[in-house]
Amino acid sequence: MPNTRLNVSLPSHIVDDIKALYGPRGISQFLEEAAQEKLAVVKRDKYKHLIEGYQATADATVKVLKRFEAAVTEKRDV
């Protein structure tokens, strides 16, 4: 996957801590991992209501689909 070069400003103490843990060339790796973790949380929260809605109507959806299935097969007693 291609990368995009960014110019990011961070407080010096945060950069120092990242360098201490990941080494001076590990800043990109750290930021990528942190961004992936944060995006997973944001996406989960953003789509949580959609998932709950689909789950809440799943049983009703299955019942409707079964009625349509019977309508398009030889069992036409819907």
Backbone as a printed PyTorch tensor [residue, N CA C, xyz], in Angstrom:
tensor([[[  0.8500,  -1.1720,   0.0000],
         [  0.0000,   0.0000,   0.0000],
         [  0.8990,   1.2390,   0.0000]],

        [[  0.5970,   2.1990,  -0.8610],
         [  1.4470,   3.3980,  -0.9240],
         [  1.3140,   4.2550,   0.3360]],

        [[  2.3710,   4.9480,   0.6440],
         [  2.3830,   5.8430,   1.7980],
         [  2.2560,   7.2880,   1.3420]],

        [[  1.7750,   8.1230,   2.2500],
         [  1.7000,   9.5560,   2.0150],
         [  2.5760,  10.2470,   3.0450]],

        [[  3.4250,  11.1300,   2.5840],
         [  4.3190,  11.8570,   3.4860],
         [  3.5530,  13.0360,   4.0720]],

        [[  3.6580,  13.1910,   5.3960],
         [  2.9860,  14.2800,   6.1060],
         [  3.9940,  15.0790,   6.9140]],

        [[  3.6380,  16.3200,   7.1750],
         [  4.4040,  17.1480,   8.0840],
         [  3.5300,  17.3400,   9.3170]],

        [[  3.9130,  16.7010,  10.4220],
         [  3.1000,  16.6970,  11.6370],
         [  3.8770,  17.3690,  12.7590]],

        [[  3.2010,  18.1980,  13.5190],
         [  3.8210,  18.8390,  14.6830],
         [  3.2890,  18.1950,  15.9520]],

        [[  4.1980,  17.7940,  16.8260],
         [  3.8470,  17.1990,  18.1100],
         [  4.6700,  17.8620,  19.1990]],

        [[  4.1600,  17.8950,  20.4150],
         [  4.9600,  18.4300,  21.5270],
         [  6.2610,  17.6210,  21.6850]],

        [[  7.3090,  18.3060,  22.0130],
         [  8.6380,  17.6770,  22.1170],
         [  8.6560,  16.5160,  23.1030]],

        [[  7.9650,  16.6470,  24.2240],
         [  8.0090,  15.5720,  25.2200],
         [  7.3640,  14.2880,  24.6970]],

        [[  6.3640,  14.4190,  23.8330],
         [  5.7350,  13.2280,  23.2420],
         [  6.7050,  12.5740,  22.2540]],

        [[  7.3430,  13.3740,  21.4260],
         [  8.3220,  12.8430,  20.4700],
         [  9.4710,  12.1610,  21.2150]],

        [[  9.9280,  12.7630,  22.2920],
         [ 11.0150,  12.1670,  23.0800],
         [ 10.6000,  10.8070,  23.6430]],

        [[  9.3770,  10.7130,  24.1340],
         [  8.8890,   9.4410,  24.6710],
         [  8.7780,   8.3790,  23.5710]],

        [[  8.2800,   8.7640,  22.4100],
         [  8.1700,   7.8180,  21.2900],
         [  9.5610,   7.3330,  20.8790]],

        [[ 10.4960,   8.2550,  20.7630],
         [ 11.8620,   7.8800,  20.3850],
         [ 12.4860,   6.9460,  21.4130]],

        [[ 12.2080,   7.1890,  22.6850],
         [ 12.7670,   6.3390,  23.7420],
         [ 12.2240,   4.9130,  23.6460]],

        [[ 10.9720,   4.7820,  23.2440],
         [ 10.3590,   3.4530,  23.1650],
         [ 10.5680,   2.7690,  21.8170]],

        [[ 10.5350,   3.5250,  20.7340],
         [ 10.5830,   2.9520,  19.3840],
         [ 11.8800,   3.2350,  18.6370]],

        [[ 12.7240,   4.0590,  19.1980],
         [ 13.9410,   4.4420,  18.5000],
         [ 13.6780,   5.6490,  17.6230]],

        [[ 14.7260,   6.3250,  17.2160],
         [ 14.5550,   7.5670,  16.4500],
         [ 13.8980,   7.3510,  15.0890]],

        [[ 13.9710,   6.1370,  14.5370],
         [ 13.3760,   5.8910,  13.2320],
         [ 12.0280,   5.1650,  13.3610]],

        [[ 11.5090,   5.0560,  14.5670],
         [ 10.2560,   4.3360,  14.7830],
         [  9.0480,   5.2250,  14.9690]],

        [[  9.2080,   6.5110,  14.7540],
         [  8.0960,   7.4470,  14.9570],
         [  6.9470,   7.1470,  14.0000]],

        [[  7.2500,   6.9010,  12.7410],
         [  6.1940,   6.6040,  11.7670],
         [  5.4280,   5.3380,  12.1540]],

        [[  6.1600,   4.3120,  12.5800],
         [  5.5140,   3.0680,  12.9940],
         [  4.5690,   3.3180,  14.1620]],

        [[  5.0510,   4.0690,  15.1480],
         [  4.2180,   4.3730,  16.3030],
         [  2.9570,   5.1330,  15.8910]],

        [[  3.1220,   6.1750,  15.0740],
         [  1.9740,   6.9840,  14.6600],
         [  0.9870,   6.1740,  13.8280]],

        [[  1.4930,   5.2740,  12.9930],
         [  0.6110,   4.4190,  12.2010],
         [ -0.2080,   3.5050,  13.1090]],

        [[  0.4420,   2.8680,  14.0760],
         [ -0.2590,   1.9860,  15.0090],
         [ -1.2870,   2.7650,  15.8320]],

        [[ -0.9010,   3.9400,  16.3060],
         [ -1.8080,   4.7610,  17.1090],
         [ -3.0190,   5.1960,  16.2810]],

        [[ -2.7830,   5.5780,  15.0310],
         [ -3.8780,   6.0050,  14.1540],
         [ -4.8210,   4.8410,  13.8690]],

        [[ -4.2760,   3.6520,  13.6290],
         [ -5.1230,   2.4870,  13.3700],
         [ -6.0030,   2.1570,  14.5800]],

        [[ -5.4190,   2.2020,  15.7670],
         [ -6.1870,   1.9280,  16.9880],
         [ -7.2970,   2.9620,  17.1750]],

        [[ -6.9730,   4.2270,  17.0030],
         [ -7.9580,   5.2990,  17.1710],
         [ -9.0580,   5.1870,  16.1260]],

        [[ -8.6990,   4.9100,  14.8770],
         [ -9.7070,   4.7690,  13.8190],
         [-10.6530,   3.6020,  14.0980]],

        [[-10.1280,   2.5080,  14.6290],
         [-10.9840,   1.3620,  14.9540],
         [-12.0320,   1.7530,  15.9900]],

        [[-11.6280,   2.5090,  16.9950],
         [-12.5610,   2.9560,  18.0350],
         [-13.5940,   3.9220,  17.4620]],

        [[-13.1530,   4.8770,  16.6690],
         [-14.0590,   5.8730,  16.0920],
         [-15.0650,   5.2090,  15.1590]],

        [[-14.5930,   4.2940,  14.3040],
         [-15.4970,   3.5960,  13.3850],
         [-16.5070,   2.7480,  14.1440]],

        [[-16.0400,   2.0360,  15.1720],
         [-16.9490,   1.2020,  15.9670],
         [-18.0340,   2.0610,  16.6080]],

        [[-17.6520,   3.1950,  17.1760],
         [-18.6230,   4.0830,  17.8090],
         [-19.5700,   4.7030,  16.7880]],

        [[-19.0350,   5.0740,  15.6290],
         [-19.8460,   5.7170,  14.6010],
         [-20.8980,   4.7580,  14.0430]],

        [[-20.5200,   3.5050,  13.8400],
         [-21.4310,   2.5470,  13.2290],
         [-22.1820,   1.6880,  14.2350]],

        [[-21.9630,   1.9350,  15.5200],
         [-22.5940,   1.1370,  16.5650],
         [-24.1180,   1.1670,  16.4420]],

        [[-24.7070,   2.3390,  16.2150],
         [-26.1630,   2.4350,  16.1280],
         [-26.6950,   1.6980,  14.9030]],

        [[-25.9470,   1.6800,  13.8130],
         [-26.3740,   0.9300,  12.6320],
         [-26.3600,  -0.5730,  12.9030]],

        [[-25.3090,  -1.0390,  13.5270],
         [-25.1930,  -2.4670,  13.8450],
         [-26.3080,  -2.8760,  14.7940]],

        [[-26.5590,  -2.0650,  15.8180],
         [-27.6340,  -2.3750,  16.7680],
         [-28.9830,  -2.4030,  16.0660]],

        [[-29.1940,  -1.4870,  15.1290],
         [-30.4490,  -1.4580,  14.3870],
         [-30.6340,  -2.7000,  13.5430]],

        [[-29.5840,  -3.1160,  12.8540],
         [-29.6690,  -4.3370,  12.0430],
         [-29.9290,  -5.5520,  12.9210]],

        [[-29.2610,  -5.6290,  14.0540],
         [-29.4460,  -6.7570,  14.9500],
         [-30.8530,  -6.7710,  15.5270]],

        [[-31.4020,  -5.5970,  15.8260],
         [-32.7370,  -5.5200,  16.4050],
         [-33.8140,  -5.9810,  15.4250]],

        [[-33.5710,  -5.8010,  14.1340],
         [-34.5850,  -6.1800,  13.1390],
         [-34.2600,  -7.4990,  12.4370]],

        [[-33.2390,  -8.1980,  12.8740],
         [-32.8000,  -9.4210,  12.1970],
         [-33.8940, -10.4820,  12.1630]],

        [[-34.5640, -10.7330,  13.2870],
         [-35.6010, -11.7650,  13.3200],
         [-36.7570, -11.4260,  12.3810]],

        [[-37.1890, -10.1850,  12.3910],
         [-38.2800,  -9.7700,  11.5080],
         [-37.8580,  -9.8970,  10.0460]],

        [[-36.6170,  -9.5610,   9.7460],
         [-36.1140,  -9.6640,   8.3800],
         [-36.1180, -11.1140,   7.9120]],

        [[-35.6940, -12.0160,   8.7670],
         [-35.6810, -13.4390,   8.4160],
         [-37.0970, -13.9250,   8.1250]],

        [[-38.0670, -13.5150,   8.9190],
         [-39.4610, -13.9230,   8.6940],
         [-39.9650, -13.4260,   7.3380]],

        [[-39.6730, -12.1890,   7.0090],
         [-40.1010, -11.6270,   5.7210],
         [-39.4210, -12.3690,   4.5770]],

        [[-38.1400, -12.6320,   4.7070],
         [-37.4250, -13.3500,   3.6510],
         [-37.9670, -14.7590,   3.4540]],

        [[-38.3480, -15.4210,   4.5250],
         [-38.9340, -16.7610,   4.4060],
         [-40.2640, -16.7120,   3.6670]],

        [[-41.0540, -15.6710,   3.8850],
         [-42.3200, -15.5370,   3.1650],
         [-42.0570, -15.3150,   1.6740]],

        [[-41.0820, -14.4940,   1.3390],
         [-40.7450, -14.2720,  -0.0640],
         [-40.1790, -15.5350,  -0.6990]],

        [[-39.4010, -16.2780,   0.0640],
         [-38.8320, -17.5200,  -0.4530],
         [-39.9500, -18.4860,  -0.8420]],

        [[-40.9670, -18.5850,   0.0100],
         [-42.0930, -19.4470,  -0.3030],
         [-42.8560, -18.9540,  -1.5220]],

        [[-42.8930, -17.6500,  -1.7280],
         [-43.6220, -17.0930,  -2.8710],
         [-42.9360, -17.3890,  -4.1990]],

        [[-41.6460, -17.5750,  -4.2060],
         [-40.9460, -17.8090,  -5.4590],
         [-40.5960, -19.2780,  -5.6860]],

        [[-41.0360, -20.1390,  -4.8090],
         [-40.8340, -21.5810,  -4.9900],
         [-42.1610, -22.2190,  -5.3330]],

        [[-42.2120, -23.5230,  -5.3670],
         [-43.4460, -24.2140,  -5.6930],
         [-44.4920, -24.0620,  -4.5880]],

        [[-44.0730, -23.7470,  -3.3850],
         [-45.0180, -23.5420,  -2.2780],
         [-45.5690, -22.1480,  -2.3820]],

        [[-46.6830, -21.9840,  -2.9970],
         [-47.2350, -20.6450,  -3.2260],
         [-48.3720, -20.3250,  -2.2490]],

        [[-48.3440, -20.9170,  -1.0730],
         [-49.3970, -20.6640,  -0.0760],
         [-48.9510, -19.6480,   0.9650]],

        [[-48.5710, -18.4700,   0.5180],
         [-48.0580, -17.4180,   1.3940],
         [-49.1810, -16.7750,   2.1720]]])
